[in-house]
Amino acid sequence: VPVTVATTITGNVIKSLRRYFLGVSIVAAFNAVVVGLGALLLDVPLAGTIAVVTFVTAYVPFIGAFVSGAFAVILTLSAQGTEEALIMLVIVLLANGLLQNIVQPIAFGATLDLNPLVVLIVTIGFGAIFGMVGLILGAPLTSAALHISRDLAQAKAAEEAAAEGAGTTGRGPPDDPDPLVAPL
């Protein structure tokens, strides 16, 4: 692969991974604040620990919300009783369910340039094929693939436009492969 193509590919993959984890961090911080404040208001001991566990487990798609929610509810049940545990369950469901469905599409839409439905489909698909690694890397790798194909198409169009301006086709002899397409 030519250096310029490799630079485009690696740059887009790194940028998409950074953007994905920025989006996840935004959603994780939102959930941690909501659940942590709920635990604090319910006077649950270790409210800070509940917030930290909620933040950290948010990096594991789908399963992390269940684990952190169960942790918060069980800790609340053991420390405060059934009524407060039910209130904490409602807080966790709101933070991980309804509120996250508002925050997450905004965060991922802004960071990955992907439709939230596409994020959901590729996350489930990659998760079914590749397991936990697929759950985590499905969305950023899809975003990277889309950005790479767009950037390579733009570079190829610019190269062809420059070649037409110079009066050549820019392709060289018929046996010369296209410099932007890697040999298979």
N, C-alpha and C positions, 0 to 999 in steps of 0.2 A: 504494500500500500504506500503510495507517495506520502511524504512527510506532511504536506498540507492537509491531505485527507485524514491521516492519523491524528493530527492535531485537532481537526474539527470533531472527529469521533470522540476522542478522549475528553476534550473540553466540554462537549455536550453531555456526556455521561456524568462527568464530575459535577457539572452545573445542575443537572437534573437531580442527582442524589442530594446535593446540598439543599436545593429547593424543597425536595420532598421532606427531608429531615427538619427544615425550617417550618414547613407546614405542620408536621407532626408535633414539633415543639410548641407551636402556637396552640394547637388543639389540646395537647397535654397540659400546658400551663393553665388554660381555661378550665379544664376539668379539675385539675388539682386545686385551683383557687375555689371553685364552687363547692367541691366535696370537703375541702379543708375548712372553709368557712362554716359549712353545715355542721361539721363535727365540732368546731369551736363553739357554735351557738348551742349545740346540744350538750355541751360540757363533757364531751367524750375525752377520756385521757388519750394521749398520743395523737392529738389532732394533726400535729405537724408530720408525724410518721405516716398517717393516713394520706395526707396530701402528697408526701414524697412517693409513697407506693403508687398512688393514682397517677402521678406524673411519669414515673419510670415504666409502669406497665402499659401506658398509653402507646408506647413504641411497638407493642406486639398487637397487630390488628385483630380485632374481634375478641380474641381470648383474653387480652390484657384488661379490657373493661370488665369482663366477668370476674376475673381474679381480684382486681382492686375493689370492685363493688362488694364482692363476698367478704373480703378482708374488712372493709369499713363497716358493713352490717354486722358481722360476727363480733367485731371488737365493740361496737355500740351495744349489741345485745348483752354481751358479757359484763359490760361496765354500767349500763344505764337501764336495761330492761327492755321489755317487748315494745312498749309504745314508742320509745325513742329509736329503737331498731327499725320499726316500720317507717318512721319519719326519715331516718337515714336511707332506707331503701328507696323512698320516693325521691330524695335528693340525688341519689346515685343514678336512678333511672332517668331523671330529668337531665342530669349532667351528661351521662353517657348516651342518652337516647335523643330526646327532643332538642335540647340545646346544642348537642354535638352535631346534629343534622343541619343546624343553622351555621355553626362556626366552621365545621370541617369543609363543606363545599366552598365557602369563601376563602379559607386558607389554602386549600389545594388548587382552587381555580386561579388564585393569585400567584401561587408559587410554581405550579407545574404547567399552566396553560392547558389543562385537560378538563373536559366536561366531567362533573362528578359521577355521572352514570358510567362513563368510560373507566374512571378510577375504580368503581365498585366491580365492574365486570372483569377487568384485568386482574384485580386483586384476588377475586374468587377463582378465576381461571388459573392464574399462576400458582395460587395456593393449592389447588387441586392437583396440579401437575408436580410442583416442586416442594410442597409442604410449607413449613414455616419460613424458609428463605424466600419462597415465591410470594408469600403474603407480604413480606417486608419490601422486596425489590420489584414487584410487579409494576406498580404505578411509576416509580422513577425510571425504570428501564423502558417502559412504553413511551414516556415523555421524551426520554433521550432519543429513542428511535425516530420519533416524529420530528424532533428538532434536527437530528443528523440528516434525515432525508431532505428536509426543507433547505438546510444550509448547503448540502451538496448540490441540490438542484439549482439553487441560486448561483453557486460558484460555477457550475457548468454553463448556465445561461450567460453569465458575465464573460466567461472564457470564449464562448461562441460569438457573443456580440463583439468582443475585442478582435477576434479572428476575422469576422466579417468586415469590420472597420479597416483592417489591414489588407483586405482583399484576398484572404485565403480562407479555407474551411477550418483551419486549426487542427485538423486531424492527422496531418502528415501522410506518409504512404499508406496504402490500403492495409498493409499487414501491421501497422502501428496501432496498438490497442489504445482505447480511450484512457487518458491519464487519471480520470476521476473514478473509474470503475476498476475495482480490484479483480484480478484474474481468479477464477474459481478453482 
